[in-house]
Amino acid sequence: MSPTFKEGDKIFYKKYLINKSNLKVGQIVIFRHPIQGRIQIKRIKQIKENCIEVIGDNSNYSTDSRSFGFVQNEKIIGIVTSKKLNF
């Protein structure tokens, strides 16, 4: 599958609030990389009690939970709602 977002895309998101926001498999989230601290955007593959497993849409080239493990909920910044279309 090809990536949903490309560098330079403008995305809109709602802030993630622990114990208030609903996470669902398939949603796209913004989070801080658990090891490197940089901001990442990935799709939720699995949800556990206090963490999520994420996977990139272009899984052959994506660095995701397969390489850095589960992401703790406190690392989640927001849930993507849409992106600005470029015409």
Number of C-alpha atoms within 10 A of each C-alpha: 8 11 12 14 13 8 5 6 12 12 12 13 15 14 14 21 14 13 8 7 12 9 17 14 13 13 14 24 22 20 22 17 18 16 9 8 10 9 13 16 23 26 22 20 16 15 16 11 7 12 16 22 20 26 20 23 18 13 13 9 10 14 15 21 19 13 8 14 14 18 23 17 19 13 16 22 20 18 24 19 12 12 13 9 8 6 3
